[in-house]
Amino acid sequence: MTERNMEAENIEKSIRKKFHKELFSPFARAVRDYQLIQEGDKIAVCISGGKDSMLMAKLFQELQKHRKVAFELKFLVMDPGYLEANRKMIEENGARMDLPLTLFESDIFESVYEIEKSPCYLCARMRRGHLYHQARELGCNKIALGHHYDDVIETILMGMLYGGQIQTMMPKLHSTNFPGMELIRPMYYIREDAVRRWRDYNGLKFLQCACRFTESCASEGPDKESASKRKEVKKLIEELKKTNPFVEANIFRSVENVNLSTVIAYKEQGVKHHFLETYDR
């Protein structure tokens, strides 16, 4: 066995043994609870080069070994205009972790470079569209993204505090622009701290973000404004945990236990409904 293969084997062993309860179990539970994988699926595992998507790829490989449901995988990497060093890191990590990467290029970074208003929002939408298109070209019917539990609860709070709305990051979505395609988030139950522990235990180093133009991306991410808001929410949750250790679980469950009879207004399929519509019935 080569040195690289031995390292990949050790990484896989850490998922099966040391981090089984923290990583593989919640991954498999999310797949089951939200019915994320069906027989015959061909899934494009979208890899940005960060710790979350790289771990997701290895978890998919591990799940595939259980053979409870037959499905295919494509490990899809889009190069939207990476610096050479960033692309090289992704390729080297793919080889190191025994991930057969499928790379394709786009000009997204170049396209949004001159955009002043919400360039990161536009970039994210364009990236998603390119991933759907390439996945469909490869015969896939689903794309998988590496958002985890902390992303979910932070998104809930950010929507309330900064967007004036109650919404969540859904575990799966039908694509509106690519009929027959679906987006899934199988790391929905996995805590970010567990991902970091797995990364550090295996001595792995990943990209912090994909942005080519933001000098602060190594620590903060490509969108300074949204990153600062997410950082504020992270700090808020940490403060709340000091007096309420269940606050994270309560935030998560809040969007599972919505009582429409106590909501003034809500939207369904884009149509707004008000409680007065049915108040006198």
C-alpha positions as CSV (number, residue, x, y, z in Angstrom):
1,M,0.0,0.0,0.0
2,T,1.4,3.4,-0.9
3,E,1.9,6.2,1.6
4,R,-1.1,8.2,0.2
5,N,-3.4,5.1,0.3
6,M,-2.3,4.4,3.8
7,E,-3.2,8.0,4.8
8,A,-6.6,7.7,3.2
9,E,-7.2,4.4,5.0
10,N,-6.3,6.1,8.3
11,I,-8.7,9.0,7.6
12,E,-11.5,6.5,6.8
13,K,-10.7,4.5,9.9
14,S,-11.1,7.6,12.0
15,I,-14.6,8.1,10.6
16,R,-15.5,4.5,11.3
17,K,-14.0,4.4,14.8
18,K,-13.1,7.5,16.7
19,F,-15.6,9.9,15.1
20,H,-18.4,7.4,14.3
21,K,-20.8,8.8,16.9
22,E,-20.0,12.5,16.1
23,L,-19.8,12.2,12.3
24,F,-21.0,9.1,10.6
25,S,-24.1,8.4,12.9
26,P,-25.6,11.9,12.5
27,F,-24.8,11.8,8.7
28,A,-26.6,8.5,8.3
29,R,-29.5,9.7,10.5
30,A,-30.1,12.8,8.4
31,V,-30.1,10.7,5.3
32,R,-32.7,8.4,6.9
33,D,-34.9,11.1,8.6
34,Y,-35.1,13.4,5.5
35,Q,-35.1,10.6,2.9
36,L,-32.1,12.2,1.1
37,I,-31.0,9.1,-0.9
38,Q,-33.1,6.7,-3.0
39,E,-32.3,3.6,-4.9
40,G,-30.5,4.4,-8.2
41,D,-29.6,8.0,-7.3
42,K,-26.5,9.5,-8.9
43,I,-25.2,12.2,-6.6
44,A,-22.8,15.0,-7.4
45,V,-20.9,15.6,-4.1
46,C,-20.0,19.3,-4.5
47,I,-16.5,20.0,-3.1
48,S,-15.4,23.6,-2.5
49,G,-12.1,22.6,-0.9
50,G,-13.1,23.4,2.6
51,K,-13.3,21.0,5.6
52,D,-17.0,20.5,5.5
53,S,-17.3,19.4,1.8
54,M,-14.2,17.3,2.0
55,L,-15.5,15.5,5.0
56,M,-18.9,15.1,3.4
57,A,-17.2,13.3,0.4
58,K,-15.6,10.8,2.8
59,L,-18.9,10.2,4.7
60,F,-20.6,9.5,1.4
61,Q,-17.9,6.9,0.5
62,E,-18.4,5.3,3.9
63,L,-22.1,5.2,3.5
64,Q,-21.8,3.6,0.1
65,K,-19.9,0.7,1.6
66,H,-22.9,-0.2,3.8
67,R,-24.8,-1.1,0.5
68,K,-28.2,-0.6,2.0
69,V,-29.2,1.5,-1.0
70,A,-27.4,1.4,-4.3
71,F,-26.3,4.8,-5.5
72,E,-23.5,6.4,-7.5
73,L,-21.2,9.3,-6.6
74,K,-19.4,12.0,-8.5
75,F,-17.0,14.2,-6.6
76,L,-17.5,17.5,-8.4
77,V,-15.1,20.5,-8.0
78,M,-15.7,23.7,-9.8
79,D,-12.8,26.1,-10.4
80,P,-14.5,29.5,-10.6
81,G,-11.1,31.2,-11.0
82,Y,-9.0,29.9,-8.1
83,L,-5.5,31.1,-7.5
84,E,-3.2,28.4,-8.6
85,A,-2.2,27.6,-5.0
86,N,-5.8,27.1,-4.0
87,R,-6.6,24.7,-6.8
88,K,-3.4,22.8,-6.2
89,M,-4.4,22.3,-2.5
90,I,-7.8,20.9,-3.5
91,E,-6.2,18.5,-6.0
92,E,-3.6,17.4,-3.5
93,N,-6.2,16.8,-0.8
94,G,-8.3,14.9,-3.2
95,A,-5.4,12.5,-3.9
96,R,-4.4,12.4,-0.2
97,M,-8.0,11.4,0.8
98,D,-8.5,9.0,-2.2
99,L,-11.3,11.1,-3.7
100,P,-11.5,10.8,-7.5
101,L,-12.3,14.4,-8.3
102,T,-14.0,15.7,-11.4
103,L,-12.9,19.3,-12.0
104,F,-14.5,21.8,-14.3
105,E,-13.8,25.5,-14.9
106,S,-16.0,28.6,-15.0
107,D,-15.4,32.3,-15.1
108,I,-17.6,33.3,-12.2
109,F,-15.0,35.2,-10.3
110,E,-14.3,37.3,-13.4
111,S,-18.0,37.9,-14.0
112,V,-18.7,39.3,-10.5
113,Y,-15.4,41.2,-10.1
114,E,-16.9,44.5,-11.1
115,I,-20.2,44.0,-9.3
116,E,-20.6,46.4,-6.4
117,K,-24.0,45.5,-5.0
118,S,-24.2,42.0,-3.4
119,P,-21.4,40.4,-5.5
120,C,-21.2,37.4,-3.1
121,Y,-24.9,36.7,-3.4
122,L,-24.7,36.8,-7.2
123,C,-21.6,34.6,-7.0
124,A,-23.3,32.1,-4.8
125,R,-26.3,31.9,-7.2
126,M,-24.1,31.5,-10.2
127,R,-22.0,28.8,-8.6
128,R,-25.1,26.9,-7.7
129,G,-26.4,27.1,-11.3
130,H,-23.0,25.9,-12.7
131,L,-23.0,23.0,-10.3
132,Y,-26.5,21.9,-11.3
133,H,-25.7,22.2,-14.9
134,Q,-22.4,20.2,-14.7
135,A,-24.1,17.6,-12.4
136,R,-26.8,17.1,-15.0
137,E,-24.3,16.7,-17.7
138,L,-22.7,13.9,-15.7
139,G,-26.0,12.2,-15.4
140,C,-26.6,13.1,-11.8
141,N,-30.1,13.8,-10.4
142,K,-28.9,15.3,-7.1
143,I,-26.2,17.7,-5.8
144,A,-25.0,17.5,-2.2
145,L,-23.8,20.5,-0.2
146,G,-21.8,20.4,3.0
147,H,-23.8,22.7,5.2
148,H,-23.9,21.5,8.9
149,Y,-26.0,21.9,12.0
150,D,-24.3,25.2,13.0
151,D,-25.0,26.7,9.6
152,V,-28.7,25.8,10.1
153,I,-29.2,27.4,13.5
154,E,-27.2,30.5,12.6
155,T,-29.3,30.9,9.4
156,I,-32.5,30.7,11.5
157,L,-31.3,33.4,13.8
158,M,-29.9,35.6,11.0
159,G,-33.2,35.5,9.2
160,M,-35.0,36.6,12.4
161,L,-32.5,39.3,13.5
162,Y,-31.5,40.7,10.2
163,G,-34.1,39.6,7.7
164,G,-37.3,40.0,9.7
165,Q,-38.4,36.5,8.7
166,I,-38.6,32.9,10.1
167,Q,-37.0,30.4,7.7
168,T,-34.4,27.7,7.7
169,M,-31.9,26.1,5.5
170,M,-33.8,23.1,4.2
171,P,-32.3,19.6,4.3
172,K,-33.4,19.1,0.7
173,L,-34.9,21.2,-2.1
174,H,-36.2,20.6,-5.6
175,S,-34.4,22.8,-8.1
176,T,-36.6,25.4,-9.7
177,N,-34.4,26.0,-12.7
178,F,-33.3,22.4,-13.4
179,P,-36.3,20.1,-13.4
180,G,-35.7,16.7,-12.0
181,M,-32.7,17.9,-10.0
182,E,-32.6,18.1,-6.2
183,L,-30.3,19.6,-3.6
184,I,-29.5,17.6,-0.4
185,R,-27.7,18.5,2.8
186,P,-26.7,15.3,4.5
187,M,-24.5,17.0,7.2
188,Y,-27.6,18.6,8.6
189,Y,-27.1,17.1,12.1
190,I,-23.3,17.3,12.3
191,R,-21.7,19.9,14.6
192,E,-18.9,22.1,13.3
193,D,-16.7,21.4,16.3
194,A,-16.8,17.7,15.4
195,V,-15.6,18.5,11.9
196,R,-12.8,20.6,13.3
197,R,-11.7,17.8,15.7
198,W,-11.7,15.3,12.8
199,R,-9.7,17.6,10.6
200,D,-7.1,18.3,13.4
201,Y,-6.9,14.7,14.5
202,N,-5.9,13.7,10.9
203,G,-3.5,16.7,10.5
204,L,-5.5,17.9,7.5
205,K,-5.5,21.5,6.1
206,F,-8.2,22.8,3.8
207,L,-9.2,26.0,2.1
208,Q,-11.0,28.5,4.3
209,C,-12.9,30.0,1.4
210,A,-13.0,30.1,-2.3
211,C,-12.9,33.9,-2.8
212,R,-10.0,35.1,-5.0
213,F,-10.5,38.8,-4.4
214,T,-11.0,39.2,-0.6
215,E,-7.8,39.4,1.4
216,S,-9.6,38.5,4.6
217,C,-11.0,35.2,3.2
218,A,-8.4,33.1,5.0
219,S,-10.2,33.8,8.3
220,E,-13.5,35.4,7.6
221,G,-15.0,34.3,4.3
222,P,-15.8,36.0,1.0
223,D,-18.7,38.2,2.1
224,K,-17.5,40.6,4.8
225,E,-20.9,41.9,5.8
226,S,-22.7,38.5,6.0
227,A,-19.6,37.0,7.6
228,S,-19.6,39.7,10.3
229,K,-23.3,39.1,10.9
230,R,-22.8,35.3,11.1
231,K,-19.9,36.0,13.5
232,E,-22.2,38.1,15.7
233,V,-24.8,35.3,15.7
234,K,-22.1,32.8,16.6
235,K,-21.1,34.9,19.6
236,L,-24.7,35.5,20.6
237,I,-25.4,31.7,20.7
238,E,-22.2,31.1,22.7
239,E,-23.4,33.8,25.3
240,L,-26.9,32.3,25.5
241,K,-25.4,28.8,26.0
242,K,-23.8,30.0,29.3
243,T,-27.2,30.2,30.9
244,N,-29.1,27.8,28.7
245,P,-27.2,24.7,27.5
246,F,-30.2,23.7,25.3
247,V,-30.4,26.9,23.3
248,E,-28.9,25.4,20.1
249,A,-31.3,22.5,20.1
250,N,-34.2,24.8,20.9
251,I,-33.3,27.1,17.9
252,F,-33.2,24.0,15.6
253,R,-36.5,22.7,16.9
254,S,-38.2,26.1,16.6
255,V,-38.7,25.6,12.9
256,E,-40.0,22.0,13.4
257,N,-42.7,23.2,15.9
258,V,-44.3,26.1,14.2
259,N,-47.9,26.6,15.4
260,L,-49.7,28.4,12.6
261,S,-52.6,29.3,14.9
262,T,-50.2,31.5,16.8
263,V,-48.6,33.2,13.7
264,I,-49.9,36.5,12.5
265,A,-48.9,35.9,8.9
266,Y,-47.1,33.3,6.8
267,K,-46.2,32.5,3.2
268,E,-47.0,29.4,1.3
269,Q,-45.8,28.8,-2.3
270,G,-45.0,32.5,-2.4
271,V,-48.5,33.6,-1.3
272,K,-48.9,35.5,1.9
273,H,-51.7,34.5,4.3
274,H,-52.9,36.5,7.3
275,F,-54.6,35.1,10.5
276,L,-57.6,37.3,9.9
277,E,-58.5,35.2,6.8
278,T,-59.7,32.4,9.0
279,Y,-60.1,34.2,12.4
280,D,-64.0,34.1,12.4
281,R,-64.4,30.6,11.0
